[in-house]
Amino acid sequence: MLQSGGKWYNVETGRRDGNVSLASNVNLPPPFISVSDSIKLFASKKLTPTDMVYLLGGHTVGIAHCSLFQDRLYNFNNTGGPDPNMSKWLLFGLRMKCPRGASFDNIAPLDVRTPSFVDNSFFEQIQRGNGVLQIDQQIALDELTKGIVDGIVKDPDFYTKFGEAMVKLGRVEVLTDEQGEVRTSCRVVNKKTSSFGIFN
């Protein structure tokens, strides 16, 4: 986060991770998940709705392939039209990046204002209808999370609370001695006997 303009936060060390690291083993929530279902999923990991909203704020430096939001541009909920919650400005820009029937899966930044900088502008943008992913847009509209988003936009201490949520995420389903290993290098997995994904 520090290298992207954010602030330093302490990361807890010594966590045991699985002996196999495969993207296919990680079950992340889909971008079209409802706010209520997302809250339930995070709650099953002992994370609060506030934690969830701050963690989605990680999209301030994220990108997404067109295939993850193309339905919002052309056939939202099988209506034959775009998502009415998306601003016309964003719709125009994303349709340029993601033309209907394209043979390539282009990418777009999830924070349309400061895509390479960690800040709370992501939350300002979703308030304006500039959320690229459906779940990002919905947290600014749903009564379960709208107040949290509104508070973050006005909060000068975003970095501290984002860091706290990241630390809590790092405590999710820590493995025991028998199940995993403490990695001395994040690029190396020592054994191949088990697997682990945060949202499995």
N, CA, C and O of each residue as an XYZ file, in Angstrom:
800
protein
N       0.835     -1.196      0.000
C       0.000      0.000      0.000
C       0.872      1.249      0.000
O       0.532      2.237     -0.650
N       1.992      1.218      0.721
C       2.856      2.388      0.834
C       3.381      2.819     -0.532
O       3.461      4.015     -0.813
N       3.735      1.866     -1.375
C       4.289      2.184     -2.689
C       3.248      2.771     -3.636
O       3.603      3.321     -4.678
N       1.967      2.660     -3.284
C       0.902      3.209     -4.122
C       0.291      4.467     -3.520
O      -0.834      4.843     -3.851
N       1.041      5.114     -2.632
C       0.596      6.382     -2.090
C      -0.168      6.296     -0.790
O      -0.597      7.319     -0.256
N      -0.350      5.081     -0.264
C      -1.044      4.918      1.008
C      -0.101      5.094      2.178
O       0.979      5.666      2.035
N      -0.505      4.608      3.327
C       0.310      4.734      4.528
C       0.697      3.357      5.040
O       0.047      2.357      4.732
N       1.747      3.322      5.813
C       2.283      2.092      6.377
C       1.330      1.498      7.408
O       0.739      2.225      8.206
N       1.184      0.165      7.389
C       0.525     -0.517      8.504
C       1.273     -1.806      8.778
O       1.836     -2.420      7.871
N       1.274     -2.207     10.039
C       2.024     -3.396     10.444
C       1.261     -4.659     10.056
O       0.061     -4.771     10.305
N       1.958     -5.595      9.454
C       1.386     -6.876      9.062
C       1.860     -7.940     10.037
O       3.054     -8.038     10.320
N       0.934     -8.739     10.552
C       1.309     -9.808     11.463
C       2.051    -10.904     10.701
O       1.672    -11.265      9.586
N       3.102    -11.424     11.309
C       3.913    -12.450     10.655
C       3.714    -13.804     11.332
O       3.102    -13.895     12.396
N       4.236    -14.845     10.703
C       4.175    -16.186     11.282
C       2.947    -16.973     10.900
O       2.747    -18.076     11.409
N       2.109    -16.440     10.011
C       0.912    -17.161      9.586
C       1.300    -18.408      8.797
O       2.202    -18.372      7.961
N       0.608    -19.507      9.074
C       0.831    -20.730      8.305
C      -0.090    -20.741      7.097
O      -1.295    -20.516      7.211
N       0.494    -21.005      5.949
C      -0.265    -21.098      4.715
C      -0.202    -22.516      4.180
O       0.622    -23.321      4.612
N      -1.078    -22.811      3.240
C      -1.146    -24.149      2.677
C       0.103    -24.521      1.901
O       0.888    -23.659      1.506
N       0.274    -25.812      1.690
C       1.454    -26.308      0.993
C       1.298    -26.298     -0.525
O       2.239    -26.621     -1.251
N       0.114    -25.927     -1.002
C      -0.125    -25.761     -2.438
C      -0.746    -24.391     -2.630
O      -1.640    -24.006     -1.876
N      -0.289    -23.654     -3.623
C      -0.823    -22.322     -3.887
C      -1.317    -22.265     -5.322
O      -0.540    -22.044     -6.251
N      -2.619    -22.466     -5.493
C      -3.226    -22.480     -6.824
C      -4.411    -21.521     -6.856
O      -5.256    -21.538     -5.960
N      -4.467    -20.697     -7.877
C      -5.593    -19.768     -8.008
C      -6.921    -20.516     -8.070
O      -7.943    -20.010     -7.606
N      -6.907    -21.716     -8.639
C      -8.137    -22.492     -8.786
C      -8.694    -22.961     -7.448
O      -9.850    -23.377     -7.373
N      -7.885    -22.902     -6.386
C      -8.336    -23.337     -5.067
C      -8.961    -22.199     -4.255
O      -9.485    -22.428     -3.165
N      -8.906    -20.993     -4.778
C      -9.440    -19.842     -4.056
C     -10.847    -19.545     -4.564
O     -11.060    -19.362     -5.763
N     -11.803    -19.498     -3.638
C     -13.207    -19.298     -3.999
C     -13.622    -17.886     -3.602
O     -14.233    -17.682     -2.554
N     -13.287    -16.917     -4.444
C     -13.636    -15.531     -4.158
C     -15.091    -15.269     -4.537
O     -15.601    -15.882     -5.475
N     -15.763    -14.372     -3.826
C     -17.158    -14.060     -4.182
C     -17.234    -13.452     -5.572
O     -16.351    -12.681     -5.947
N     -18.265    -13.775     -6.348
C     -18.387    -13.232     -7.709
C     -18.751    -11.753     -7.672
O     -19.292    -11.274     -6.675
N     -18.462    -11.029     -8.743
C     -18.728     -9.583     -8.755
C     -20.203     -9.223     -8.734
O     -20.556     -8.077     -8.457
N     -21.076    -10.193     -9.024
C     -22.523     -9.926     -9.039
C     -23.202    -10.376     -7.749
O     -24.430    -10.373     -7.672
N     -22.433    -10.759     -6.742
C     -23.018    -11.178     -5.469
C     -23.808    -10.019     -4.864
O     -23.416     -8.860     -5.001
N     -24.913    -10.328     -4.200
C     -25.700     -9.262     -3.567
C     -24.985     -8.778     -2.313
O     -24.144     -9.481     -1.752
N     -25.327     -7.578     -1.884
C     -24.714     -7.030     -0.667
C     -25.024     -7.910      0.533
O     -24.140     -8.186      1.343
N     -26.275     -8.355      0.657
C     -26.645     -9.177      1.819
C     -25.901    -10.502      1.818
O     -25.468    -10.965      2.874
N     -25.744    -11.125      0.646
C     -25.009    -12.391      0.582
C     -23.527    -12.170      0.841
O     -22.867    -13.013      1.448
N     -23.009    -11.050      0.385
C     -21.606    -10.732      0.640
C     -21.364    -10.522      2.133
O     -20.354    -10.974      2.671
N     -22.287     -9.840      2.796
C     -22.176     -9.630      4.243
C     -22.171    -10.972      4.971
O     -21.398    -11.175      5.907
N     -23.040    -11.889      4.535
C     -23.091    -13.218      5.161
C     -21.785    -13.978      4.953
O     -21.290    -14.643      5.863
N     -21.235    -13.872      3.748
C     -19.987    -14.560      3.455
C     -18.849    -14.035      4.315
O     -18.080    -14.813      4.879
N     -18.743    -12.720      4.416
C     -17.694    -12.137      5.243
C     -17.932    -12.454      6.716
O     -16.981    -12.690      7.461
N     -19.188    -12.461      7.136
C     -19.501    -12.792      8.528
C     -19.076    -14.213      8.859
O     -18.668    -14.488      9.988
N     -19.166    -15.122      7.894
C     -18.736    -16.507      8.131
C     -17.240    -16.585      8.380
O     -16.748    -17.592      8.888
N     -16.510    -15.530      8.025
C     -15.073    -15.437      8.286
C     -14.775    -14.501      9.452
O     -13.633    -14.099      9.672
N     -15.846    -14.159     10.203
C     -15.733    -13.274     11.363
C     -15.301    -11.852     10.971
O     -14.562    -11.193     11.703
N     -15.765    -11.402      9.825
C     -15.511    -10.044      9.358
C     -16.839     -9.287      9.294
O     -17.846     -9.826      8.835
N     -16.834     -8.056      9.750
C     -18.047     -7.254      9.841
C     -18.383     -6.604      8.493
O     -17.547     -6.597      7.589
N     -19.609     -6.052      8.348
C     -19.919     -5.294      7.132
C     -18.953     -4.131      6.904
O     -18.605     -3.828      5.763
N     -18.525     -3.488      7.974
C     -17.545     -2.396      7.831
C     -16.223     -2.934      7.301
O     -15.619     -2.327      6.416
N     -15.768     -4.063      7.831
C     -14.556     -4.698      7.300
C     -14.714     -4.970      5.815
O     -13.813     -4.691      5.024
N     -15.866     -5.516      5.442
C     -16.118     -5.866      4.045
C     -16.004     -4.645      3.137
O     -15.357     -4.706      2.091
N     -16.629     -3.542      3.532
C     -16.613     -2.343      2.702
C     -15.194     -1.784      2.581
O     -14.772     -1.392      1.493
N     -14.458     -1.748      3.697
C     -13.069     -1.284      3.623
C     -12.233     -2.192      2.735
O     -11.408     -1.706      1.961
N     -12.430     -3.503      2.833
C     -11.650     -4.437      2.019
C     -11.980     -4.287      0.541
O     -11.091     -4.407     -0.302
N     -13.238     -4.029      0.213
C     -13.584     -3.754     -1.182
C     -12.901     -2.471     -1.658
O     -12.704     -2.269     -2.857
N     -12.548     -1.621     -0.719
C     -11.791     -0.417     -1.057
C     -10.419     -0.727     -1.618
O      -9.761      0.152     -2.174
N      -9.978     -1.978     -1.477
C      -8.745     -2.396     -2.122
C      -8.834     -2.282     -3.635
O      -7.814     -2.290     -4.324
N     -10.050     -2.178     -4.151
C     -10.243     -1.999     -5.584
C      -9.771     -0.630     -6.049
O      -9.799     -0.343     -7.246
N      -9.342      0.212     -5.133
C      -8.776      1.501     -5.504
C      -7.552      1.346     -6.407
O      -7.207      2.274     -7.138
N      -6.887      0.179     -6.366
C      -5.760     -0.074     -7.261
C      -5.978     -1.353     -8.070
O      -5.023     -1.935     -8.585
N      -7.225     -1.786     -8.182
C      -7.509     -3.035     -8.882
C      -7.897     -2.831    -10.338
O      -8.181     -1.717    -10.779
N      -7.900     -3.937    -11.069
C      -8.384     -3.951    -12.445
C      -9.341     -5.128    -12.599
O      -9.344     -6.045    -11.778
N     -10.142     -5.098    -13.641
C     -11.056     -6.208    -13.924
C     -11.146     -6.410    -15.427
O     -11.082     -5.455    -16.202
N     -11.295     -7.661    -15.826
C     -11.519     -7.976    -17.230
C     -12.967     -7.664    -17.605
O     -13.874     -7.743    -16.776
N     -13.156     -7.312    -18.857
C     -14.483     -6.965    -19.358
C     -15.515     -8.050    -19.068
O     -16.678     -7.750    -18.797
N     -15.092     -9.300    -19.123
C     -16.024    -10.413    -18.941
C     -16.685    -10.393    -17.569
O     -17.740    -11.001    -17.385
N     -16.084     -9.704    -16.605
C     -16.645     -9.659    -15.258
C     -17.760     -8.622    -15.109
O     -18.505     -8.657    -14.130
N     -17.881     -7.710    -16.062
C     -18.924     -6.678    -15.947
C     -19.625     -6.383    -17.266
O     -20.412     -5.439    -17.347
N     -19.354     -7.172    -18.300
C     -19.916     -6.892    -19.624
C     -21.443     -6.897    -19.625
O     -22.069     -6.137    -20.363
N     -22.039     -7.751    -18.801
C     -23.504     -7.781    -18.749
C     -24.074     -6.441    -18.296
O     -25.179     -6.076    -18.698
N     -23.339     -5.705    -17.466
C     -23.811     -4.397    -16.995
C     -23.818     -3.367    -18.121
O     -24.496     -2.345    -18.021
N     -23.081     -3.625    -19.175
C     -22.984     -2.674    -20.279
C     -24.044     -2.887    -21.343
O     -24.487     -1.934    -21.984
N     -24.456     -4.145    -21.534
C     -25.303     -4.454    -22.678
C     -26.595     -5.208    -22.348
O     -27.596     -5.061    -23.050
N     -26.576     -6.010    -21.286
C     -27.756     -6.850    -21.026
C     -27.885     -7.119    -19.529
O     -27.831     -8.266    -19.084
N     -28.054     -6.062    -18.774
C     -28.111     -6.195    -17.321
C     -29.382     -6.930    -16.892
O     -30.492     -6.526    -17.237
N     -29.205     -7.995    -16.148
C     -30.335     -8.811    -15.679
C     -31.283     -9.190    -16.810
O     -32.499     -9.240    -16.628
N     -30.702     -9.458    -17.993
C     -31.476     -9.887    -19.178
C     -32.508     -8.845    -19.628
O     -33.562     -9.194    -20.159
N     -32.193     -7.569    -19.410
C     -33.115     -6.508    -19.812
C     -32.850     -6.026    -21.233
O     -33.671     -5.315    -21.812
N     -31.704     -6.410    -21.798
C     -31.335     -5.909    -23.116
C     -30.725     -4.525    -23.092
O     -30.437     -3.951    -24.142
N     -30.525     -3.980    -21.894
C     -29.935     -2.648    -21.758
C     -28.908     -2.622    -20.643
O     -28.662     -3.643    -20.001
N     -28.308     -1.469    -20.408
C     -27.275     -1.359    -19.376
C     -27.857     -1.271    -17.970
O     -29.056     -1.059    -17.787
N     -26.986     -1.439    -16.989
C     -27.361     -1.264    -15.590
C     -27.740      0.201    -15.376
O     -26.906      1.078    -15.596
N     -28.956      0.487    -14.960
C     -29.381      1.886    -14.792
C     -28.639      2.614    -13.674
O     -28.693      3.841    -13.591
N     -27.946      1.865    -12.814
C     -27.197      2.503    -11.734
C     -25.814      2.974    -12.179
O     -25.118      3.651    -11.423
N     -25.414      2.621    -13.396
C     -24.106      3.045    -13.903
C     -24.234      4.413    -14.564
O     -25.162      4.653    -15.337
N     -23.297      5.306    -14.256
C     -23.345      6.634    -14.867
C     -23.163      6.536    -16.379
O     -22.493      5.626    -16.868
N     -23.750      7.457    -17.108
C     -23.624      7.473    -18.571
C     -22.172      7.681    -18.992
O     -21.730      7.138    -20.005
N     -21.442      8.459    -18.220
C     -20.027      8.701    -18.506
C     -19.231      7.402    -18.427
O     -18.428      7.109    -19.313
N     -19.453      6.618    -17.360
C     -18.729      5.353    -17.220
C     -19.184      4.356    -18.276
O     -18.366      3.634    -18.846
N     -20.478      4.313    -18.536
C     -20.997      3.395    -19.541
C     -20.328      3.637    -20.893
O     -19.926      2.689    -21.567
N     -20.211      4.890    -21.286
C     -19.577      5.224    -22.566
C     -18.124      4.745    -22.582
O     -17.676      4.124    -23.546
N     -17.393      5.043    -21.501
C     -15.982      4.675    -21.446
C     -15.762      3.175    -21.463
O     -14.860      2.683    -22.141
N     -16.590      2.444    -20.716
C     -16.413      0.993    -20.648
C     -16.838      0.312    -21.951
O     -16.253     -0.699    -22.341
N     -17.843      0.855    -22.618
C     -18.221      0.278    -23.906
C     -17.114      0.466    -24.945
O     -16.962     -0.356    -25.849
N     -16.346      1.545    -24.816
C     -15.199      1.743    -25.708
C     -14.127      0.692    -25.441
O     -13.508      0.176    -26.372
N     -13.911      0.380    -24.174
C     -12.910     -0.624    -23.801
C     -13.403     -2.036    -24.048
O     -12.610     -2.930    -24.345
N     -14.684     -2.240    -23.930
C     -15.270     -3.578    -23.981
C     -16.384     -3.630    -25.016
O     -17.554     -3.729    -24.645
N     -16.053     -3.568    -26.306
C     -17.108     -3.598    -27.330
C     -17.855     -4.929    -27.337
O     -17.278     -5.980    -27.058
N     -19.111     -4.870    -27.652
C     -19.935     -6.073    -27.718
C     -19.364     -7.050    -28.763
O     -19.026     -6.661    -29.880
N     -19.269     -8.308    -28.371
C     -18.805     -9.338    -29.297
C     -17.314     -9.325    -29.570
O     -16.861     -9.977    -30.511
N     -16.532     -8.598    -28.770
C     -15.084     -8.538    -28.994
C     -14.452     -9.909    -28.799
O     -14.929    -10.707    -27.992
N     -13.385    -10.182    -29.534
C     -12.684    -11.468    -29.424
C     -11.601    -11.449    -28.353
O     -10.934    -12.458    -28.126
N     -11.422    -10.304    -27.692
C     -10.413    -10.168    -26.636
C     -11.097     -9.742    -25.345
O     -12.172     -9.143    -25.369
N     -10.470    -10.054    -24.226
C     -11.018     -9.709    -22.910
C     -10.179     -8.589    -22.314
O      -9.235     -8.837    -21.564
N     -10.528     -7.373    -22.653
C      -9.760     -6.205    -22.233
C      -9.882     -5.997    -20.717
O     -10.656     -6.688    -20.053
N      -9.119     -5.049    -20.178
C      -9.173     -4.740    -18.754
C      -9.522     -3.276    -18.541
O      -9.315     -2.436    -19.417
N     -10.057     -2.987    -17.356
C     -10.389     -1.612    -16.978
C     -10.055     -1.424    -15.509
O     -10.194     -2.364    -14.727
N      -9.617     -0.229    -15.111
C      -9.359      0.035    -13.695
C     -10.661      0.099    -12.909
O     -11.683      0.556    -13.421
N     -10.619     -0.359    -11.673
C     -11.813     -0.332    -10.824
C     -12.013      1.022    -10.147
O     -13.123      1.350     -9.728
N     -10.952      1.799    -10.042
C     -11.056      3.180     -9.563
C     -10.822      4.066    -10.771
O      -9.695      4.163    -11.257
N     -11.861      4.709    -11.261
C     -11.764      5.449    -12.516
C     -11.064      6.796    -12.356
O     -10.755      7.453    -13.350
N     -10.813      7.211    -11.115
C     -10.181      8.516    -10.899
C      -8.690      8.400    -10.628
O      -7.887      9.063    -11.284
N      -8.311      7.561     -9.666
C      -6.895      7.406     -9.302
C      -6.553      5.915     -9.264
O      -6.379      5.354     -8.182
N      -6.456      5.269    -10.424
C      -6.334      3.812    -10.475
C      -5.024      3.229     -9.962
O      -4.948      2.026     -9.712
N      -3.993      4.048     -9.798
C      -2.720      3.514     -9.307
C      -2.336      4.113     -7.960
O      -1.174      4.062     -7.556
N      -3.323      4.681     -7.269
C      -3.056      5.384     -6.011
C      -4.046      4.918     -4.955
O      -5.253      4.908     -5.197
N      -3.551      4.534     -3.794
C      -4.428      4.079     -2.705
C      -5.013      5.296     -1.986
O      -4.291      6.055     -1.339
N      -6.317      5.468     -2.108
C      -7.010      6.540     -1.404
C      -8.499      6.200     -1.368
O      -8.914      5.145     -1.847
N      -9.292      7.097     -0.802
C     -10.721      6.804     -0.692
C     -11.532      7.350     -1.867
O     -12.759      7.412     -1.792
N     -10.857      7.748     -2.956
C     -11.602      8.254     -4.112
C     -12.466      7.164     -4.740
O     -13.477      7.460     -5.377
N     -12.065      5.893     -4.560
C     -12.896      4.788     -5.043
C     -14.310      4.915     -4.500
O     -15.279      4.701     -5.229
N     -14.435      5.263     -3.222
C     -15.752      5.379     -2.594
C     -16.509      6.603     -3.095
O     -17.732      6.564     -3.225
N     -15.793      7.688     -3.376
C     -16.441      8.851     -3.974
C     -17.008      8.501     -5.347
O     -18.104      8.931     -5.707
N     -16.254      7.722     -6.102
C     -16.684      7.367     -7.457
C     -17.918      6.466     -7.448
O     -18.824      6.652     -8.260
N     -17.961      5.493     -6.537
C     -19.141      4.618     -6.535
C     -20.380      5.371     -6.072
O     -21.499      4.998     -6.426
N     -20.194      6.428     -5.284
C     -21.336      7.284     -4.942
C     -21.913      7.965     -6.182
O     -23.102      8.280     -6.226
N     -21.070      8.190     -7.183
C     -21.472      8.898     -8.400
C     -21.918      7.954     -9.514
O     -22.149      8.393    -10.641
N     -22.039      6.676     -9.211
C     -22.449      5.718    -10.234
C     -21.303      5.207    -11.070
O     -21.517      4.662    -12.152
N     -20.074      5.377    -10.580
C     -18.895      4.973    -11.331
C     -18.252      3.706    -10.777
O     -17.030      3.563    -10.797
N     -19.072      2.799    -10.288
C     -18.575      1.501     -9.849
C     -18.540      0.535    -11.020
O     -19.563      0.307    -11.664
N     -17.382     -0.032    -11.303
C     -17.241     -0.916    -12.461
C     -17.881     -2.274    -12.186
O     -18.633     -2.784    -13.017
N     -17.591     -2.858    -11.035
C     -18.197     -4.141    -10.666
C     -19.541     -3.903     -9.990
O     -19.731     -2.899     -9.303
N     -20.447     -4.805    -10.182
C     -21.788     -4.656     -9.631
C     -21.772     -4.551     -8.107
O     -22.468     -3.707     -7.541
N     -20.985     -5.400     -7.435
C     -20.950     -5.356     -5.968
C     -20.374     -4.027     -5.488
O     -20.824     -3.489     -4.476
N     -19.388     -3.496     -6.201
C     -18.826     -2.198     -5.820
C     -19.893     -1.110     -5.888
O     -20.008     -0.287     -4.980
N     -20.671     -1.111     -6.969
C     -21.718     -0.106     -7.102
C     -22.797     -0.283     -6.039
O     -23.297      0.696     -5.486
N     -23.150     -1.523     -5.759
C     -24.256     -1.790     -4.844
C     -23.945     -1.398     -3.401
O     -24.855     -1.021     -2.663
N     -22.677     -1.478     -2.979
C     -22.397     -1.108     -1.579
C     -22.636      0.381     -1.348
O     -22.832      0.805     -0.209
N     -22.623      1.174     -2.412
C     -22.916      2.603     -2.273
C     -24.408      2.887     -2.295
O     -24.833      3.994     -1.962
N     -25.208      1.901     -2.683
C     -26.649      2.104     -2.834
C     -27.480      1.352     -1.804
O     -28.541      1.828     -1.399
N     -27.017      0.200     -1.383
C     -27.777     -0.650     -0.474
C     -27.802     -0.048      0.928
O     -26.780      0.416      1.434
N     -28.970     -0.060      1.542
C     -29.117      0.528      2.883
C     -28.246     -0.173      3.921
O     -27.923      0.416      4.952
N     -27.863     -1.421      3.663
C     -27.017     -2.158      4.606
C     -25.600     -1.596      4.667
O     -24.911     -1.763      5.674
N     -25.155     -0.928      3.594
C     -23.761     -0.477      3.531
C     -23.597      0.979      3.100
O     -22.500      1.528      3.196
N     -24.661      1.605      2.633
C     -24.560      2.982      2.132
C     -23.976      3.929      3.179
O     -23.143      4.776      2.857
N     -24.409      3.788      4.421
C     -23.912      4.660      5.480
C     -22.422      4.468      5.737
O     -21.718      5.421      6.072
N     -21.945      3.240      5.581
C     -20.513      2.967      5.760
C     -19.723      3.666      4.663
O     -18.708      4.307      4.933
N     -20.191      3.540      3.428
C     -19.519      4.199      2.303
C     -19.516      5.707      2.505
O     -18.483      6.351      2.321
N     -20.652      6.279      2.878
C     -20.739      7.727      3.099
C     -19.740      8.173      4.163
O     -19.111      9.224      4.038
N     -19.603      7.360      5.211
C     -18.665      7.703      6.282
C     -17.220      7.649      5.824
O     -16.412      8.488      6.222
N     -16.884      6.670      4.988
C     -15.507      6.542      4.504
C     -15.127      7.724      3.623
O     -13.994      8.202      3.677
N     -16.065      8.194      2.818
C     -15.785      9.340      1.943
C     -15.378     10.559      2.773
O     -14.533     11.346      2.348
N     -15.971     10.714      3.943
C     -15.691     11.877      4.791
C     -14.554     11.628      5.782
O     -14.171     12.530      6.527
N     -14.014     10.406      5.793
C     -13.050     10.012      6.829
C     -11.612     10.238      6.365
O     -11.167      9.582      5.422
N     -10.879     11.146      7.001
C      -9.487     11.366      6.609
C      -8.569     10.227      7.058
O      -7.408     10.176      6.652
N      -9.076      9.320      7.887
C      -8.263      8.236      8.422
C      -8.511      6.926      7.683
O      -8.390      5.853      8.275
N      -8.853      6.997      6.412
C      -9.136      5.807      5.613
C      -7.991      4.804      5.683
O      -8.225      3.605      5.836
N      -6.755      5.285      5.574
C      -5.605      4.381      5.482
C      -5.458      3.502      6.719
O      -5.175      2.308      6.611
N      -5.651      4.097      7.888
C      -5.522      3.337      9.126
C      -6.572      2.241      9.198
O      -6.259      1.099      9.534
N      -7.810      2.581      8.886
C      -8.899      1.605      9.003
C      -8.821      0.542      7.905
O      -9.198     -0.608      8.126
N      -8.335      0.925      6.729
C      -8.111     -0.057      5.677
C      -7.048     -1.053      6.124
O      -7.200     -2.260      5.932
N      -5.978     -0.550      6.715
C      -4.922     -1.421      7.225
C      -5.425     -2.360      8.300
O      -5.049     -3.532      8.328
N      -6.275     -1.858      9.189
C      -6.839     -2.705     10.246
C      -7.686     -3.827      9.658
O      -7.642     -4.959     10.139
N      -8.458     -3.516      8.618
C      -9.281     -4.542      7.968
C      -8.403     -5.577      7.280
O      -8.727     -6.764      7.292
N      -7.306     -5.152      6.686
C      -6.383     -6.084      6.041
C      -5.744     -7.023      7.058
O      -5.561     -8.210      6.787
N      -5.409     -6.493      8.217
C      -4.838     -7.334      9.271
C      -5.860     -8.376      9.731
O      -5.511     -9.537      9.941
N      -7.121     -7.960      9.887
C      -8.173     -8.907     10.266
C      -8.350     -9.991      9.205
O      -8.561    -11.159      9.533
N      -8.264     -9.601      7.936
C      -8.371    -10.583      6.858
C      -7.230    -11.599      6.942
O      -7.421    -12.779      6.649
N      -6.065    -11.140      7.337
C      -4.914    -12.028      7.474
C      -5.063    -13.042      8.589
O      -4.320    -14.023      8.636
N      -6.015    -12.822      9.492
C      -6.248    -13.758     10.605
C      -7.300    -14.816     10.266
O      -7.575    -15.699     11.079
N      -7.879    -14.731      9.085
C      -8.948    -15.655      8.716
C      -8.396    -17.056      8.496
O      -7.478    -17.255      7.700
N      -8.965    -18.025      9.208
C      -8.688    -19.442      9.011
C      -7.200    -19.757      8.956
O      -6.720    -20.402      8.024
N      -6.486    -19.293      9.962
C      -5.059    -19.619     10.054
C      -4.909    -21.118     10.281
O      -5.634    -21.704     11.084
N      -3.983    -21.726      9.582
C      -3.796    -23.176      9.654
C      -2.999    -23.585     10.883
O      -2.282    -22.774     11.470
N      -3.131    -24.863     11.269
C      -2.383    -25.401     12.405
C      -1.028    -25.916     11.942
O      -0.730    -25.926     10.748
N      -0.212    -26.344     12.903
C       1.135    -26.851     12.596
C       1.092    -27.980     11.578
O       1.947    -28.055     10.695
N       0.097    -28.862     11.696
C       0.037    -30.027     10.826
C      -0.451    -29.684      9.424
O      -0.188    -30.424      8.476
N      -1.153    -28.575      9.289
C      -1.815    -28.269      8.020
C      -0.978    -27.431      7.054
O      -1.176    -27.521      5.842
N      -0.066    -26.633      7.552
C       0.593    -25.692      6.659
C       2.019    -25.382      7.037
O       2.629    -26.051      7.871
N       2.533    -24.348      6.403
C       3.919    -23.950      6.607
C       4.000    -22.436      6.756
O       3.167    -21.704      6.222
N       5.015    -21.975      7.489
C       5.322    -20.559      7.546
C       6.299    -20.291      6.408
O       7.424    -20.790      6.408
N       5.858    -19.504      5.452
C       6.701    -19.276      4.275
C       7.741    -18.200      4.558
O       7.416    -17.116      5.041
N       8.972    -18.510      4.255
C      10.040    -17.515      4.378
C      10.168    -16.707      3.090
O      10.817    -15.661      3.069
N       9.547    -17.196      2.014
C       9.492    -16.469      0.753
C       8.083    -16.602      0.188
O       7.569    -17.711      0.040
N       7.463    -15.473     -0.124
C       6.104    -15.498     -0.661
C       6.058    -16.089     -2.069
O       4.976    -16.385     -2.577
N       7.205    -16.263     -2.699
C       7.267    -16.783     -4.064
C       7.489    -18.289     -4.108
O       7.501    -18.884     -5.186
N       7.667    -18.914     -2.936
C       8.033    -20.330     -2.917
C       7.082    -21.119     -2.036
O       6.785    -20.702     -0.916
N       6.603    -22.253     -2.525
C       5.834    -23.212     -1.739
C       6.720    -24.441     -1.563
O       7.182    -25.019     -2.547
N       6.960    -24.843     -0.308
C       7.937    -25.899     -0.044
C       7.421    -27.300     -0.314
O       8.161    -28.142     -0.821
N       6.143    -27.569      0.021
C       5.605    -28.913     -0.118
C       4.326    -28.871     -0.931
O       3.729    -27.808     -1.100
N       3.909    -30.001     -1.427
C       2.672    -30.062     -2.217
C       1.793    -31.179     -1.671
O       1.650    -32.241     -2.276
N       1.212    -30.904     -0.514
C       0.391    -31.943      0.111
C      -0.998    -31.471      0.475
O      -1.864    -32.301      0.753
N      -1.250    -30.168      0.484
C      -2.578    -29.678      0.850
C      -2.839    -28.366      0.151
O      -1.941    -27.801     -0.474
N      -4.067    -27.873      0.251
C      -4.403    -26.612     -0.394
C      -5.234    -25.755      0.546
O      -5.811    -26.244      1.517
N      -5.281    -24.456      0.233
C      -5.989    -23.521      1.104
C      -6.412    -22.310      0.322
O      -5.642    -21.804     -0.496
N      -7.613    -21.829      0.550
C      -8.055    -20.560     -0.029
C      -8.880    -19.833      1.010
O      -9.666    -20.453      1.726
N      -8.710    -18.534      1.099
C      -9.359    -17.759      2.166
C     -10.872    -17.925      2.139
O     -11.492    -17.995      3.200
N     -11.482    -17.989      0.968
C     -12.925    -18.086      0.898
C     -13.386    -19.470      0.492
O     -14.469    -19.613     -0.076
N     -12.588    -20.501      0.772
C     -13.021    -21.888      0.527
C     -14.121    -22.270      1.501
O     -14.619    -23.395      1.460
